Structure formats: C-alpha cells, structure tokens
Amino acid sequence: MIARALPRSELSGPLLASALVTIAAWTFIVATPVFKHWLYGDARYYENWGSWMTSHQVPYRDFNVEYPPGALPTFVAPVYLRKLTGYHGSYFFWLWFEMLIFALLVLPLMASALTRLGASRRRLYATLCATAITPALLGPVAIFHFDYVPAVLAVAAVAALVARRGVLACALAAAGAAVKVFPIVLIPFALFELWRYGRWRAVGKGVAAAVGVLAVALVPFLVVAPHGLAWAVRRQLHRQLEIESIGSSFFTVAHELAGLHVHIVVAAASHNFAGPGPDAMAKALGFATLVALVAVYVLYLRGPRTQERLVLGCAAAVVAYVVFSKVFSPQYLVWLAPLVPLVGGRRGLQTSVLLLAIIGMTQVFEPYHQVQYWAFDTPWVNWLVVARNVLVVALLALLVRPARGTAEAAAATVEPP
C-alpha cells in the first residue's frame, strides 16, 4: 500500500520543479522587506491560542475560538516546534514553516490525481507549477493563515475519489470540514460514487467514516465545553455581509454609481455592511449556496460519469461555495489553488489562467490597501474588488458550462474498484 502511494519515477521531475517553485515563492514573500510589515495578521491570534493551549487551558471552555476543533493542532504546532529547536526563531517563523510543509504536501496529492487522470508530463509540469506559484501571487495572505491545512485535506479527498476510494474520500473531506467547513461539499461526490458501485452498503460505510471523523473532532468539546462550541457556531452563522464578498459588490456598485449610503461595522473580526439590505442579502446568499451546490451535483449526475468530470464537479462545488458565501476572505483562494488546476482540457487552461489572474488581483488590494477599502473612500480600490468578484463568478460559469464538442466527454470513465 505504501509503495503504491509513492510517486512514480516519471513524477520526480514535475514534483521537484514545483517544490522548488513553492519554496522560491515562499522565500520571496518572507524575505522581501516590503512584505515584512504584512506577515502577521491573524497569526497573532494563533500565537495566543497556541500558547494558552500549551499552558493547559481548554479551548472553547477557557477561551473563545471561532474555528472548528480540527484547526487547533495547527495553532499548537509552532509552539512545540520552537521548543524542540531550543526556542530558535519566533512563533511566526514556525507557523510559516508549518504552512510551507502543507503547501508542499499539496503537490504529490495533485500528482496522484493527475496520474489517475492519465495526464501527460507536460500537463503535470504546468498544473503543479501553476499551483506552486500562487503563494507569490497571493502574497502575505497565503502565509499568515492556516488555509493550506484544509486545502491539503480537500485535494487528498479528490485524489482518493479519483483512485476510486470513496470511503477514504468521505473521511478526508470530513477531516477537512473539521478544520474549515468547505471540504464538506465534496462528500456528496464520494457518496454518489459509492452508491454507483456498492449501493446502500457502500454509502453507509462512507457516511459512517465521515460521521466518525467529525465525532472524534467535535464530541470531546461537546462534552467539556458545549457553550463555547455553540458560541463558535453562532458566530459563523450570524455573521453579517462581509464587504469583500460577492454579494457586497452590489452595494459597492450602487455606492459608486448612485451614491448609495453604506454603513460599515466591525464584527466577528471583519468589516461588514450593516442594514436591512445587506442583512437580506446575507440571508439570500445562504439559500443561494444550497441551490448552487445542488445544481452542481445535478449537473454531475446528469452527465457522463468520468474521472475528469468528477474532478471538474469537485472544483465547481468549492468555487460555488466561495462565490455564494456571505464572507469572502482573500485566503479562501488558497482552497481553489490546488483544485481548479486539476481540471483538464481547454476548460482547465481557461480556468487556471483566470484563477491566477484573480489571485494576483487580490494581492493588489489585500492587505496593502485594506484600510482604504474599509474606509470606502478610494474608488479605484472599490472597483478593483468588484472586478475581482466578477471574475470569480466568471470562473464558476466556466466550470459549470456544458462541454463543447467531444473532447471533454472523451475522458476515461471511472471504473468500479
């Protein structure tokens, strides 16, 4: 089993090249003086939480944490890495190192999926290096957040799906959801494939695997800190319309073109639009997310069940989750970096180029001009965010549009185990 999981010899070139690009991109951000002022962000919260946990305080009971329990080891690891090295370096250094490891782990998982898809050597190089360059394009945001952790679990779930291991895919997607919720949208694809080849018994195993993983992450805190865990859930469910979200673009455009008065408040560690209109939009986006995901699942089920379409469906589901979320933090683009480039054919080339453009545009205003955007007094920044959001919607449209011709329908059909 271990030998089968190791990369084949022909993968050594693409993996080595993409690993070097990842390290170079990481070094460029960390070592360039102009970026150093922006290399902390949410990491200050992580340092506090990690230190408190190593001092035997219980998260959700002794202090509030807004993230799911699966994220907690991420915050603790840099504390112990620093101790193991004789307190060499800061917490932030070891957090960056930890995230670099996860960024590198993405690459062999992508390579595993691509080889199952029958990708050429040229496609391997292009896809892996496109993902590897994204930290430099996204900038400090990619480094001082922990989004590479759920991204690794999400792409691992996709790789397991392509390898026809639906139960494992359910477990990996559930593990990702325990870190940050979005990988849960991949579980239906695993259940579809399990039903196809094993009916109810196989689906039951997949559901049991997902529920078991989530129980391991959640139940201990449900027992010792139910109120703190409920607070974290309520905090996420009741968040207002974050000003970078795609739903907020309607109010931004109305402000710029018609002088609509907008009221911005700080809540849940983000800047949000407040008022009846934004509140209604936030609720509508929750419903739209469900509708969009169901549409993606139906489109997959109605088409030919091929490995390429399976990967396409997974990428589309995660993009749909981002598009219709009432919060669109820039680090969410880390989730898309390893998934969208897996899409093959002309569609894959178009969506990958578009994603890289979206990521690059995001760094222009985040974090360097975030204060101007929060103040809403710099029109060009406002329009840049709107343009970025329009391109994200275009990305989803490209992923869900019907295939043209026979090229995309010619991929090998997923075979039963």
Secondary structure as UniProt FT lines:
FT   HELIX           2..5
FT   HELIX           9..11
FT   HELIX           12..31
FT   HELIX           33..38
FT   TURN            41..42
FT   HELIX           43..54
FT   TURN            55..56
FT   TURN            60..62
FT   HELIX           69..71
FT   HELIX           72..84
FT   TURN            85..86
FT   HELIX           91..116
FT   TURN            117..118
FT   HELIX           121..132
FT   HELIX           134..138
FT   HELIX           139..142
FT   HELIX           148..162
FT   TURN            163..164
FT   HELIX           166..179
FT   HELIX           182..186
FT   HELIX           187..224
FT   HELIX           226..237
FT   STRAND          241..242
FT   TURN            243..244
FT   TURN            246..247
FT   HELIX           248..258
FT   STRAND          263..267
FT   TURN            268..269
FT   STRAND          270..274
FT   HELIX           276..302
FT   HELIX           307..323
FT   HELIX           330..332
FT   HELIX           333..336
FT   TURN            337..339
FT   HELIX           340..342
FT   HELIX           345..365
FT   TURN            366..369
FT   HELIX           370..375
FT   HELIX           379..400
FT   HELIX           408..410
//
